Amino acid sequence: MHDIIAIGSATVDVFVNTHSDEIIRARHHDSEETLTCYPLGSKILIKELKFTTGGGGTNTAVSFSRLGLRTAYLGNLGDDENGKKIINELKKEKIEFIGTLSKEQTNYSVILDSIKHDRTILAYREASESLDFNRIKKSKLKAKWFYFSSMTGKSFKAGISLMQYAKKNGIKVAYNPSTYQVKDGVKKLKPILERTDVLIFNREEAAILLGKREDERITALLEGVRQLGPKIVVITDGGRGAHCSDGVFYYFLGTRKIRIVETTGAGDAFASSFISGLAKGNDIEFSMRLALANAESVIQHYGAKNKLLTWKEAMREMKKCPKVIKRKL
């Protein structure tokens, strides 16, 4: 039996650093956004080019495995060279591939550099959106936890079927949706939220899901989401820290001032480490500090997987993390 099965996308990522981008602010009638810009019609030399693998499913699978959990990855890959590359990397990380292969092309992402370290990603999704529940070997689904990252297209329906399977078989469910998914609204996500034990996402996504402003009180966002079904809700807030509610207590964990190189994979590292803490029998406070230690390790290096911590490394780094503030609701 697996301790956990990570379910979601797998991609080949290329990090493109030009050091030629510019930041501008665009004002609209009721909003403002920051844009990364490149000169139109010009040829821009690439200073650094790095190839890695990514995707919410494989990023979290590697995190779970390095933290000592018996891990499998479930997703759909293209039957191509990039698909083989991803499967080989999973094997090296002691992760069993229990997914499917299809004629669709394996996902590919181009990650552009930014002056402010926040990345712009050009994402090509095809294979990961084609997971078919009927093609999954049910005999491979024995696990204590299912962890779901964002699933779109045909894979969304497969995700609902997998959650139904989990509840019928006493498997705990963790869910980390994307902005794409929360924009679909509560009605579409209701079959998932009702079956979720632990929900982890960021403040913007929580506000979108509830139809609230992003500056809504964090406790209101936490409890609003909990009313939709999840027993434990975690809301991350970038460099301002992370918040959690289990319906009895409110928890807050701040961050440290560290050198940020690139933020891709930080959310996956945080969410997977939080679940790893719980899966190993630890409490919420411990799990939040474990999550912060791993996320901070990732954002100090390029690539979503390169500096994911082992359990021993994480125990050492946790000593540097702030204490969790806990109060009764």
Long-range contacts (C-beta under 8 A, 24 or more apart in sequence): 1-70, 1-142, 1-143, 1-144, 2-70, 2-71, 2-72, 2-96, 2-142, 2-143, 2-144, 3-64, 3-69, 3-70, 3-71, 3-143, 3-144, 3-145, 3-279, 4-64, 4-69, 4-70, 4-71, 4-72, 4-143, 4-144, 4-145, 4-146, 4-147, 4-275, 4-276, 4-279, 5-71, 5-72, 5-73, 5-74, 5-98, 5-141, 5-143, 5-145, 5-146, 5-147, 6-57, 6-58, 6-60, 6-61, 6-64, 6-71, 6-72, 6-73, 6-74, 6-147, 6-149, 6-272, 7-57, 7-73, 7-74, 7-75, 7-146, 7-147, 7-148, 7-149, 7-151, 7-159, 7-162, 8-55, 8-56, 8-57, 8-58, 8-60, 8-75, 8-128, 8-147, 8-148, 8-149, 8-150, 8-151, 9-55, 9-56, 9-57, 9-58, 9-75, 9-107, 9-125, 9-128, 9-149, 9-150, 9-151, 10-53, 10-54, 10-55, 10-57, 10-58, 10-73, 10-75, 10-77, 10-86, 10-106, 10-107, 10-127, 10-128, 11-53, 11-54, 11-55, 11-58, 11-106, 11-107, 11-108, 11-109, 11-123, 11-128, 12-51, 12-52, 12-53, 12-54, 12-82, 12-85, 12-86, 12-106, 12-107, 12-108, 12-109, 13-51, 13-52, 13-53, 13-54, 13-108, 13-109, 13-110, 13-111, 13-264, 13-303, 13-304, 14-49, 14-50, 14-51, 14-108, 14-109, 14-110, 14-111, 15-48, 15-49, 15-50, 15-51, 15-52, 15-111, 15-113, 15-262, 15-264, 15-302, 15-303, 16-46, 16-48, 16-49, 16-110, 16-111, 16-112, 16-113, 17-46, 17-47, 17-48, 17-49, 17-50, 17-113, 18-44, 18-45, 18-46, 18-47, 18-112, 18-113, 19-47, 19-113, 20-44, 20-45, 21-112, 21-113, 21-114, 21-115, 22-115, 23-114, 23-115, 23-116, 34-116, 36-112, 36-114, 36-115, 36-120, 50-302, 50-303, 52-302, 52-303, 52-304, 52-305, 52-306, 53-85, 53-86, 53-89, 53-305, 54-109, 54-264, 54-265, 54-303, 54-304, 54-305, 55-107, 55-128, 55-149, 56-149, 56-150, 56-176, 56-178, 56-268, 57-128, 57-149, 58-86, 58-89, 58-90, 58-305, 59-149, 59-265, 59-268, 59-269, 59-272, 59-304, 59-305, 60-147, 60-149, 60-176, 60-268, 60-271, 60-272, 61-90, 61-93, 61-95, 62-90, 62-93, 62-95, 62-305, 62-308, 63-268, 63-269, 63-272, 63-273, 63-276, 63-294, 63-305, 63-308, 64-147, 64-272, 64-275, 64-276, 65-93, 65-94, 65-95, 66-93, 66-308, 66-309, 66-310, 66-311, 67-272, 67-273, 67-276, 67-280, 67-290, 67-294, 67-309, 67-310, 67-311, 67-314, 68-276, 68-280, 68-310, 68-311, 69-276, 69-279, 69-280, 71-95, 71-96, 72-96, 72-97, 72-98, 72-140, 72-143, 73-97, 73-98, 73-99, 74-98, 74-99, 74-131, 74-136, 74-140, 74-141, 74-162, 75-99, 75-128, 75-131, 75-155, 76-100, 76-101, 76-102, 76-104, 76-127, 76-128, 76-129, 76-130, 76-131, 76-132, 76-155, 77-101, 77-102, 77-106, 77-127, 77-128, 78-102, 78-103, 78-104, 78-105, 78-106, 78-126, 78-127, 79-103, 80-105, 80-106, 82-106, 82-108, 83-127, 96-140, 98-136, 98-137, 98-140, 98-141, 99-131, 99-136, 100-131, 100-132, 100-135, 100-136, 102-127, 102-130, 104-129, 104-130, 111-262, 111-264, 117-260, 117-261, 117-262, 117-263, 117-299, 118-263, 119-262, 119-263, 119-264, 121-264, 125-152, 125-153, 128-155, 129-153, 129-154, 129-155, 130-154, 130-155, 131-155, 131-158, 131-159, 132-158, 133-157, 133-158, 133-161, 133-162, 136-162, 138-165, 141-165, 141-169, 141-171, 143-171, 144-171, 144-172, 144-279, 145-171, 145-172, 145-173, 145-174, 145-275, 145-279, 146-171, 146-172, 146-173, 146-174, 147-174, 147-175, 147-176, 147-271, 147-272, 147-275, 148-173, 148-174, 148-175, 148-176, 148-192, 149-176, 149-178, 149-268, 150-176, 150-177, 150-178, 150-180, 150-181, 151-181, 152-178, 152-180, 152-181, 156-181, 159-192, 160-191, 160-192, 163-191, 163-192, 163-195, 163-196, 164-195, 166-195, 167-195, 172-197, 172-198, 173-197, 173-198, 174-198, 174-199, 174-200, 174-271, 174-275, 175-199, 175-200, 175-230, 176-200, 176-201, 176-267, 176-268, 176-271, 177-201, 177-205, 178-205, 179-204, 179-205, 179-208, 182-206, 182-208, 182-209, 183-208, 185-209, 186-210, 186-228, 189-228, 190-228, 190-229, 193-228, 193-229, 193-230, 194-228, 194-229, 195-229, 196-229, 196-230, 196-231, 197-230, 197-231, 197-232, 198-230, 198-231, 198-232, 198-233, 198-234, 198-274, 198-275, 198-278, 199-225, 199-230, 199-232, 199-233, 199-234, 200-233, 200-234, 200-236, 200-270, 200-271, 200-274, 200-275, 201-234, 201-235, 201-236, 202-235, 202-236, 202-237, 202-238, 202-267, 203-235, 203-236, 203-237, 203-238, 206-235, 218-243, 219-245, 219-250, 219-329, 222-250, 223-247, 223-329, 232-284, 234-271, 234-274, 234-288, 236-267, 236-270, 242-270, 242-288, 242-291, 242-292, 244-284, 244-288, 245-329, 246-284, 247-329, 248-328, 248-329, 249-284, 249-326, 249-327, 249-328, 249-329, 250-326, 250-327, 250-328, 250-329, 251-284, 251-285, 251-288, 251-324, 251-325, 251-326, 252-324, 252-325, 253-288, 253-289, 253-292, 253-321, 253-322, 253-324, 253-325, 254-322, 255-292, 255-296, 255-322, 256-296, 256-320, 256-321, 256-322, 258-296, 258-299, 258-300, 259-300, 260-299, 260-300, 261-299, 261-300, 261-301, 261-302, 262-299, 262-301, 262-302, 262-303, 263-299, 264-303, 264-304, 265-298, 265-303, 265-304, 265-305, 266-295, 266-298, 266-299, 267-295, 268-304, 269-294, 269-295, 269-297, 269-298, 269-304, 269-308, 270-294, 270-295, 273-314, 284-324, 285-324, 285-326, 288-324, 289-318, 289-321, 289-322, 289-323, 289-324, 290-314, 290-318, 292-321, 292-322, 293-317, 293-318, 293-320, 293-321, 296-321
